[in-house]
Amino acid sequence: MIISTILSRLIFNFLFYILNYKIYGVFESMQRDLEKLSNINRSILNLVGHALAISITVLLSIRLGISNAMAGLILGFLMALIDICFGNCIIGNVPKKNV
């Protein structure tokens, strides 16, 4: 489950990054609203979002009996969604080489 979570989080971070910064700007309004909050409120909301993502994944895997790999995909998707909303996208924070 850990490997599928990491892989799906990276893949969905990449897809959400392309959707937001290259094509449509889907999450820009949500990011602007979250940037207006103080750092303490942002970190609390981020923590609550990750706790909800884990809870939703665990409940879905128990109730529906899905496999660990599928639960990892769901968890990776939800965590990537939280990352892009808070502007913590892994892809966008990679430093660029000076050429």
Backbone as ProteinMPNN parsed JSONL, in Angstrom:
{"seq_chain_A": "MIISTILSRLIFNFLFYILNYKIYGVFESMQRDLEKLSNINRSILNLVGHALAISITVLLSIRLGISNAMAGLILGFLMALIDICFGNCIIGNVPKKNV", "coords_chain_A": {"N_chain_A": [[0.823, -1.187, 0.0], [2.007, 1.199, 0.654], [3.871, 1.722, -1.368], [2.203, 1.94, -3.637], [0.75, 4.166, -2.842], [2.712, 6.191, -2.765], [3.584, 6.215, -5.46], [1.153, 6.796, -6.841], [0.587, 9.264, -5.711], [2.704, 10.833, -6.666], [2.222, 10.665, -9.449], [-0.395, 11.764, -9.679], [0.136, 14.291, -8.595], [1.759, 15.327, -10.597], [-0.073, 15.328, -12.768], [-2.103, 17.063, -11.767], [-0.564, 19.348, -11.448], [0.037, 19.984, -14.114], [-2.582, 20.46, -15.041], [-3.252, 22.691, -13.492], [-1.186, 24.692, -13.712], [-0.302, 24.741, -16.345], [-2.4, 24.354, -18.21], [-5.369, 24.848, -17.507], [-5.734, 26.205, -15.007], [-7.17, 25.276, -12.796], [-7.197, 25.038, -9.981], [-6.547, 27.527, -8.992], [-8.197, 29.556, -7.823], [-8.935, 28.406, -5.4], [-6.431, 28.116, -4.239], [-5.714, 30.813, -3.953], [-7.591, 31.645, -2.031], [-6.83, 30.036, 0.156], [-4.282, 31.008, 0.593], [-4.73, 33.398, 1.857], [-5.172, 32.797, 4.473], [-3.794, 32.515, 7.811], [-0.551, 31.151, 8.716], [-0.754, 29.257, 10.735], [-3.453, 28.48, 10.664], [-3.51, 27.447, 8.073], [-1.758, 25.258, 8.322], [-3.148, 23.71, 10.172], [-5.517, 23.132, 8.754], [-4.369, 21.697, 6.644], [-3.33, 19.474, 8.012], [-5.728, 18.389, 9.028], [-6.974, 17.797, 6.603], [-5.288, 15.774, 5.572], [-5.645, 13.855, 7.568], [-8.378, 13.321, 7.217], [-8.277, 12.263, 4.618], [-6.83, 9.895, 5.035], [-8.602, 8.634, 6.803], [-10.906, 8.352, 5.186], [-9.913, 6.641, 3.215], [-9.267, 4.344, 4.73], [-11.815, 3.663, 5.741], [-13.175, 3.16, 3.323], [-11.714, 0.976, 2.391], [-12.269, -0.922, 4.322], [-15.114, -1.092, 4.343], [-15.802, -1.609, 1.64], [-14.068, -3.563, 0.952], [-11.758, -3.307, -0.631], [-8.62, -3.8, -2.328], [-5.232, -3.494, -1.042], [-3.585, -2.153, -2.824], [-5.395, -0.681, -4.392], [-6.466, 0.92, -2.398], [-4.188, 2.384, -1.808], [-3.925, 3.817, -4.205], [-6.214, 5.457, -4.077], [-5.681, 6.896, -1.726], [-3.299, 8.199, -2.468], [-4.293, 9.816, -4.548], [-6.071, 11.505, -3.114], [-4.273, 12.766, -1.347], [-2.583, 14.075, -3.138], [-4.393, 15.861, -4.202], [-4.894, 17.452, -1.972], [-2.324, 18.499, -1.654], [-1.993, 20.081, -4.002], [-4.01, 21.933, -3.666], [-3.157, 23.374, -1.43], [-0.874, 24.419, -2.438], [1.447, 22.95, -2.224], [2.681, 21.351, -4.078], [4.643, 18.706, -5.213], [5.961, 18.601, -7.656], [6.072, 21.271, -8.542], [7.819, 22.399, -6.722], [10.359, 21.616, -7.254], [13.693, 22.485, -7.627], [14.997, 24.498, -10.276], [17.56, 23.975, -12.725], [20.348, 26.106, -13.182], [21.279, 27.357, -16.195]], "CA_chain_A": [[0.0, 0.0, 0.0], [2.867, 2.377, 0.738], [4.448, 1.968, -2.694], [1.15, 2.444, -4.529], [0.411, 5.521, -2.401], [3.776, 7.102, -3.204], [3.541, 6.322, -6.921], [-0.05, 7.506, -7.292], [0.703, 10.656, -5.294], [3.588, 11.493, -7.624], [1.556, 10.757, -10.755], [-1.484, 12.732, -9.598], [0.741, 15.613, -8.424], [2.185, 15.75, -11.924], [-1.264, 15.634, -13.564], [-2.735, 18.269, -11.225], [0.326, 20.467, -11.75], [-0.188, 20.343, -15.517], [-3.915, 21.063, -15.14], [-3.34, 23.978, -12.818], [-0.229, 25.708, -14.119], [-0.021, 24.739, -17.778], [-3.558, 24.327, -19.094], [-6.628, 25.487, -17.166], [-5.763, 26.975, -13.768], [-8.332, 24.738, -12.109], [-7.135, 25.184, -8.528], [-6.015, 28.831, -8.641], [-9.067, 30.3, -6.907], [-8.836, 27.766, -4.092], [-5.115, 28.45, -3.709], [-5.753, 32.213, -3.516], [-8.336, 31.714, -0.769], [-6.05, 29.419, 1.217], [-3.121, 31.847, 0.875], [-5.163, 34.492, 2.717], [-5.196, 32.336, 5.861], [-2.513, 32.556, 8.514], [0.203, 29.901, 8.608], [-1.279, 28.291, 11.712], [-4.708, 27.946, 10.128], [-3.183, 26.617, 6.901], [-1.184, 23.978, 8.751], [-4.224, 22.936, 10.804], [-6.369, 22.616, 7.673], [-3.587, 20.697, 5.927], [-3.306, 18.29, 8.86], [-7.085, 17.83, 9.043], [-7.201, 17.23, 5.281], [-4.573, 14.504, 5.471], [-6.318, 12.905, 8.466], [-9.618, 12.912, 6.54], [-7.92, 11.403, 3.479], [-6.494, 8.579, 5.578], [-9.834, 8.045, 7.335], [-11.761, 7.957, 4.06], [-9.312, 5.471, 2.578], [-9.425, 3.185, 5.615], [-13.23, 3.291, 5.754], [-13.512, 2.55, 2.034], [-11.106, -0.349, 2.268], [-12.975, -1.838, 5.226], [-16.509, -1.286, 3.93], [-15.92, -2.163, 0.29], [-13.149, -4.683, 0.813], [-10.838, -3.108, -1.746], [-7.258, -4.272, -2.073], [-4.305, -2.486, -0.533], [-3.088, -1.354, -3.95], [-6.435, 0.271, -4.742], [-6.521, 1.89, -1.298], [-3.04, 3.254, -2.009], [-4.251, 4.739, -5.3], [-7.178, 6.434, -3.574], [-4.983, 7.754, -0.772], [-2.392, 9.043, -3.239], [-5.103, 10.816, -5.236], [-6.561, 12.487, -2.144], [-3.145, 13.547, -0.83], [-2.142, 14.962, -4.215], [-5.404, 16.913, -4.273], [-4.612, 18.348, -0.846], [-1.067, 19.184, -1.949], [-2.163, 21.113, -5.025], [-4.866, 22.99, -3.114], [-2.362, 24.184, -0.523], [0.306, 24.895, -3.138], [2.603, 22.165, -1.813], [2.887, 20.346, -5.116], [6.021, 18.214, -5.271], [6.519, 18.922, -8.974], [6.33, 22.705, -8.622], [8.85, 22.813, -5.78], [11.663, 21.106, -7.682], [14.504, 23.621, -8.083], [15.431, 24.424, -11.669], [19.001, 24.13, -12.941], [20.802, 27.328, -13.851], [22.027, 26.969, -17.394]], "C_chain_A": [[0.872, 1.259, 0.0], [3.438, 2.728, -0.632], [3.394, 2.514, -3.651], [0.717, 3.847, -4.128], [1.442, 6.523, -2.9], [3.728, 7.303, -4.715], [2.321, 7.098, -7.403], [-0.011, 8.97, -6.877], [1.602, 11.432, -6.25], [2.907, 11.694, -8.974], [0.444, 11.795, -10.723], [-0.966, 14.14, -9.338], [1.16, 16.173, -9.771], [0.983, 16.15, -12.785], [-1.955, 16.913, -13.087], [-1.887, 19.507, -11.493], [0.115, 20.933, -13.189], [-1.548, 21.012, -15.684], [-3.946, 22.475, -14.574], [-2.429, 25.029, -13.437], [0.002, 25.777, -15.621], [-1.272, 24.914, -18.633], [-4.698, 25.225, -18.607], [-6.614, 26.387, -15.939], [-6.923, 26.571, -12.879], [-8.346, 25.081, -10.621], [-6.69, 26.569, -8.072], [-6.887, 29.59, -7.654], [-9.01, 29.714, -5.495], [-7.489, 28.09, -3.446], [-5.063, 29.898, -3.219], [-6.474, 32.349, -2.182], [-7.539, 31.132, 0.391], [-4.806, 30.234, 1.559], [-3.468, 33.003, 1.797], [-5.178, 34.097, 4.188], [-3.813, 32.467, 6.495], [-1.836, 31.19, 8.413], [-0.314, 28.841, 9.569], [-2.56, 27.663, 11.19], [-4.465, 27.052, 8.914], [-2.642, 25.258, 7.323], [-2.225, 23.105, 9.438], [-5.13, 22.33, 9.737], [-5.655, 21.526, 6.872], [-3.561, 19.386, 6.711], [-4.671, 17.605, 8.895], [-7.409, 17.179, 7.696], [-6.514, 15.884, 5.104], [-5.209, 13.449, 6.384], [-7.627, 12.416, 7.848], [-9.329, 11.985, 5.362], [-7.588, 9.996, 3.958], [-7.741, 7.884, 6.106], [-10.76, 7.551, 6.227], [-11.224, 6.697, 3.403], [-9.488, 4.217, 3.423], [-10.88, 2.731, 5.645], [-13.656, 2.628, 4.446], [-12.928, 1.151, 1.914], [-11.794, -1.363, 3.178], [-14.369, -2.149, 4.705], [-16.643, -1.977, 2.585], [-14.999, -3.344, 0.051], [-12.194, -4.535, -0.358], [-9.429, -3.53, -1.345], [-6.386, -3.127, -1.561], [-3.778, -1.589, -1.646], [-4.123, -0.303, -4.353], [-6.591, 1.33, -3.65], [-5.351, 2.868, -1.401], [-3.266, 4.252, -3.131], [-5.205, 5.835, -4.838], [-6.497, 7.419, -2.629], [-4.007, 8.695, -1.478], [-3.118, 10.149, -3.985], [-5.551, 11.903, -4.272], [-5.43, 13.358, -1.601], [-2.587, 14.488, -1.891], [-3.115, 16.122, -4.384], [-5.193, 17.928, -3.154], [-3.345, 19.151, -1.125], [-1.259, 20.327, -2.946], [-3.044, 22.243, -4.516], [-4.077, 23.924, -2.2], [-1.087, 24.716, -1.173], [1.576, 24.173, -2.745], [2.945, 21.087, -2.83], [4.365, 19.98, -5.213], [6.69, 18.657, -6.573], [6.897, 20.391, -9.066], [7.443, 23.176, -7.729], [10.23, 22.265, -6.123], [12.487, 22.285, -8.185], [14.985, 23.411, -9.521], [16.93, 24.647, -11.749], [19.296, 25.462, -13.604], [21.682, 26.922, -15.02], [22.847, 28.122, -17.876]], "O_chain_A": [[0.502, 2.27, -0.596], [3.482, 3.899, -1.009], [3.666, 3.454, -4.399], [0.35, 4.643, -4.992], [1.082, 7.588, -3.401], [3.822, 8.432, -5.197], [2.436, 7.961, -8.274], [-0.513, 9.831, -7.6], [1.291, 12.569, -6.605], [3.006, 12.765, -9.572], [0.34, 12.618, -11.632], [-1.568, 15.103, -9.813], [0.944, 17.35, -10.057], [1.012, 17.184, -13.451], [-2.348, 17.75, -13.9], [-2.421, 20.59, -11.737], [0.026, 22.132, -13.452], [-1.662, 22.016, -16.387], [-4.603, 23.355, -15.13], [-2.867, 26.157, -13.665], [0.466, 26.804, -16.117], [-1.212, 25.559, -19.679], [-4.97, 26.256, -19.222], [-7.452, 27.285, -15.857], [-7.582, 27.42, -12.278], [-9.402, 25.383, -10.065], [-6.473, 26.775, -6.878], [-6.363, 30.213, -6.73], [-9.035, 30.454, -4.511], [-7.417, 28.313, -2.237], [-4.445, 30.185, -2.193], [-6.025, 33.084, -1.302], [-7.569, 31.676, 1.494], [-4.317, 30.167, 2.687], [-2.581, 33.541, 2.46], [-5.196, 34.966, 5.06], [-2.798, 32.523, 5.801], [-2.475, 30.197, 8.067], [-0.31, 27.653, 9.245], [-2.734, 26.446, 11.265], [-5.129, 26.029, 8.743], [-3.015, 24.23, 6.757], [-2.19, 21.882, 9.301], [-5.471, 21.149, 9.807], [-6.277, 20.543, 6.469], [-3.747, 18.312, 6.139], [-4.757, 16.38, 8.802], [-8.048, 16.127, 7.653], [-7.098, 14.956, 4.545], [-5.3, 12.28, 6.01], [-7.952, 11.233, 7.941], [-10.064, 11.023, 5.136], [-8.017, 9.014, 3.352], [-7.925, 6.687, 5.888], [-11.328, 6.463, 6.321], [-11.987, 5.789, 3.073], [-9.817, 3.151, 2.902], [-11.151, 1.532, 5.581], [-14.406, 1.652, 4.455], [-13.578, 0.246, 1.392], [-11.888, -2.541, 2.833], [-14.769, -3.311, 4.628], [-17.505, -2.837, 2.411], [-15.139, -4.05, -0.948], [-11.853, -5.522, -1.01], [-9.102, -3.603, -0.161], [-6.757, -1.956, -1.638], [-3.551, -0.399, -1.431], [-3.765, 0.843, -4.626], [-6.821, 2.502, -3.948], [-5.51, 4.054, -1.113], [-2.849, 5.405, -3.03], [-5.022, 7.006, -5.172], [-6.71, 8.628, -2.721], [-3.907, 9.867, -1.116], [-2.637, 11.279, -4.055], [-5.427, 13.09, -4.573], [-5.613, 14.561, -1.414], [-2.161, 15.596, -1.565], [-2.701, 17.244, -4.677], [-5.305, 19.133, -3.377], [-3.301, 20.353, -0.861], [-0.735, 21.422, -2.742], [-2.846, 23.397, -4.897], [-4.307, 25.134, -2.2], [-0.301, 25.398, -0.515], [2.67, 24.712, -2.909], [3.446, 20.023, -2.465], [5.226, 20.856, -5.285], [7.86, 19.042, -6.575], [7.947, 20.721, -9.617], [7.978, 24.263, -7.949], [11.172, 22.439, -5.35], [12.042, 23.015, -9.072], [15.332, 22.3, -9.923], [17.505, 25.397, -10.961], [18.563, 25.892, -14.495], [22.69, 26.235, -14.855], [23.552, 28.002, -18.878]]}, "name": "protein", "num_of_chains": 1, "seq": "MIISTILSRLIFNFLFYILNYKIYGVFESMQRDLEKLSNINRSILNLVGHALAISITVLLSIRLGISNAMAGLILGFLMALIDICFGNCIIGNVPKKNV"}
